[in-house]
Amino acid sequence: MKSRSTVLTAEQTTFFIRQRVARLATADARGTPHAIPVCFAYASGTIFIALDEKPKNVPPERLKRVRNILENPNVALVADRYAEDWRLLAFVMIRGRARLVESDTAGHAAAVKLLRGKYHQYETMRIEDNPIITIEVENAASWGALDTPESGGTFVLETIRGRRSVRRYLPKAVPDSAVELVLEAARWAPSPHGRQPWRFAVITKKESKQRLADAMGEEWRANLQMDGQSAEIVEKRLEGSRNRLLDAPVLIMLCLYLEDLDVYPDEDRQRNETTMAVQSVGAAAQNALLAAYDLGLDAGWMCAPLFVPQKAAEALGLSPKLVPHALLTLGYADGDPPKRRSRRPLDGLVIYRD
Ligand SMILES: Cc1cc2nc3c(=O)[nH]c(=O)nc-3n(C[C@H](O)[C@H](O)[C@H](O)COP(=O)(O)O)c2cc1C
């Protein structure tokens, strides 16, 4: 399983770029070693490491790793996976030559972009003001189960299979911090051109829920009557839906926001652009639902606002540029949901074409 090469193999690259932290070893001119954990990004044979210390507090040249690199550019970097199941152990060790890329020189801006792409925490840190350490990879050694996924895929599948639509909630408050994490998960959804064509309205006050339920209920009543449902059934369904809104501790209205999308001269492409945005709202919704479940919360999806977007927006005092598309209810399930969950077997859903 051991391999040595001048560039990373596909196996080593796959393992290496998924690691969030590595250990950087430097040495001074006399060979005295120094090792520290670092965040890093990798592209085309080069590793990039930011210096995130505030320049005023610690000038970069005062940092031991920087002084060592200036005295002796030979460095080693190891990224590893430890697990109690030793079949999962693995590491990639890289040797190379390091240098400092100053903030006003070529390649610095691209390196900052790469690092921010990997670590969202860098988005709000002024790493662009400091030099970046780059390491040209000279050779790499590796060992262990590089190709084994961290959890064998079970973690994500457990969450995906465990999540279920909940329609009745306990009267138990949801901490703001949990709601924020759910929204955080939603904003990391994929979106067309990365434009994030969604906005999220969070509703917790009873009066707001009531206004929303009233606004959506009117239209639904008219629709149900149009469908020829008996007055009794209409009232029962309306009451059920209303209670769902009022009883859920938190509501999140997912709104489509088209203002930042591309504009095309032809209808076809414009329609597809909108479709992509709607697909992306679905992705944000799924992120939110999975995050909620993973946080010990439960959630449900209500399509009602889609049928009365204007009324729903007005009831919540939202800008007309926000188009309500789906309402997520959030809270703690009042018992297991009665609906049986089943899925079609995979072979009824997949068409393989070689
Ligand atoms: C676009 C969309 C709209 C939905 N609208 C509603 C709804 O209005 N009311 C409701 O009770 N469930 C709604 N659901 C939830 C589905 O009924 C539910 O996902 C499905 O029955 C499968 O159950 P599960 O989510 O527990 O796996 C909606 C789901 C999607 C994806």
The ligand as a MOL file (V3000), in Angstrom:
LIG
                    3D

  0  0  0     0  0            999 V3000
M  V30 BEGIN CTAB
M  V30 COUNTS 31 33 0 0 0
M  V30 BEGIN ATOM
M  V30 1 C -42.3150 19.7710 -2.8070 0
M  V30 2 C -42.9160 19.0720 -1.6210 0
M  V30 3 C -44.1150 19.5330 -1.1050 0
M  V30 4 C -44.6840 18.9370 0.0240 0
M  V30 5 N -45.8240 19.4570 0.5310 0
M  V30 6 C -46.3850 18.9010 1.6360 0
M  V30 7 C -47.5500 19.4540 2.2020 0
M  V30 8 O -48.0740 20.4530 1.7410 0
M  V30 9 N -48.0790 18.8540 3.2690 0
M  V30 10 C -47.5160 17.7380 3.8280 0
M  V30 11 O -48.0250 17.2160 4.8250 0
M  V30 12 N -46.3740 17.1950 3.3360 0
M  V30 13 C -45.7950 17.7530 2.2460 0
M  V30 14 N -44.6230 17.2350 1.7430 0
M  V30 15 C -44.0010 16.0900 2.4160 0
M  V30 16 C -44.2760 14.7760 1.6940 0
M  V30 17 O -45.6060 14.3950 1.8500 0
M  V30 18 C -43.3340 13.7320 2.2740 0
M  V30 19 O -42.0090 14.1250 2.0180 0
M  V30 20 C -43.5820 12.3430 1.6930 0
M  V30 21 O -44.8380 11.8870 2.0650 0
M  V30 22 C -42.5280 11.3370 2.1650 0
M  V30 23 O -42.5000 11.2540 3.5500 0
M  V30 24 P -41.1610 11.5670 4.3690 0
M  V30 25 O -40.7970 13.0240 4.1220 0
M  V30 26 O -41.5050 11.3260 5.7950 0
M  V30 27 O -40.1070 10.6560 3.8540 0
M  V30 28 C -44.0430 17.8290 0.6260 0
M  V30 29 C -42.8400 17.3710 0.0910 0
M  V30 30 C -42.2830 17.9870 -1.0030 0
M  V30 31 C -40.9540 17.5080 -1.5310 0
M  V30 END ATOM
M  V30 BEGIN BOND
M  V30 1 1 1 2
M  V30 2 1 2 3
M  V30 3 2 2 30
M  V30 4 2 3 4
M  V30 5 1 4 5
M  V30 6 1 4 28
M  V30 7 2 5 6
M  V30 8 1 6 7
M  V30 9 1 6 13
M  V30 10 2 7 8
M  V30 11 1 7 9
M  V30 12 1 9 10
M  V30 13 2 10 11
M  V30 14 1 10 12
M  V30 15 2 12 13
M  V30 16 1 13 14
M  V30 17 1 14 15
M  V30 18 1 14 28
M  V30 19 1 15 16
M  V30 20 1 16 17
M  V30 21 1 16 18
M  V30 22 1 18 19
M  V30 23 1 18 20
M  V30 24 1 20 21
M  V30 25 1 20 22
M  V30 26 1 22 23
M  V30 27 1 23 24
M  V30 28 2 24 25
M  V30 29 1 24 26
M  V30 30 1 24 27
M  V30 31 2 28 29
M  V30 32 1 29 30
M  V30 33 1 30 31
M  V30 END BOND
M  V30 END CTAB
M  END
